[in-house]
Amino acid sequence: SRFESAAELEHAAKRMRRLNELEQMDAAQEQMEELKKMKVRAYRCKTCYTTFDSERQRLRCQEDGHVVVQVEATKTRWECASCRFSEEVLDRQLPSCCRRCRGETWKQVPLRKLRRSAPMEKDMLLPRGEELPFLNSIPEMAGRRGWTQKEAVDDYEGL
């Protein structure tokens, strides 16, 4: 038709705009995944000797008559090495043990959890191919006494 080339150019331009948008979103996502610490407004209770960023906790301490001061703290996220349970921590005040499994080993992870996508076919490929669980358990006794192997029934045998 007369306007086929113009329509094709318009479709190509739309695809490129959408591709650029997706690339920008990916770049922003990568930056968020690399972020491991952040400065936040927090509160320090001088009676309890704790630092927190919760308004509810601040009000609770003030109701109990505690002295609460606003401070700037560094927020990080730590993951238990045993069960992979994560905790957000202010000013590196790591808990003594994991709430879930009582593990004591922590490792720092990005503040935002990585978004997991559905596995693609290329992710399922193994570097050395499919591995057998027991290499020496392959039946080698075919034809020997005691070994009988039944063949599958073929539906098209009579044709």
Secondary structure, 3 states (H helix, E strand, C coil): CCCHHHHHHHHHHHHHHHHHHHHHHHHHHHHHHHCCEEEEEEEEECCCCEEECCHHHHHHHHHCCCCEEEEEEEEEEEEECCCCCEEEEECCCCCCCCCCCCCCCEEEECCCCCCCCCCCHHHHCCCCCCCCCCHHHCCCCCCCCCCCCCCCCCCCCCC
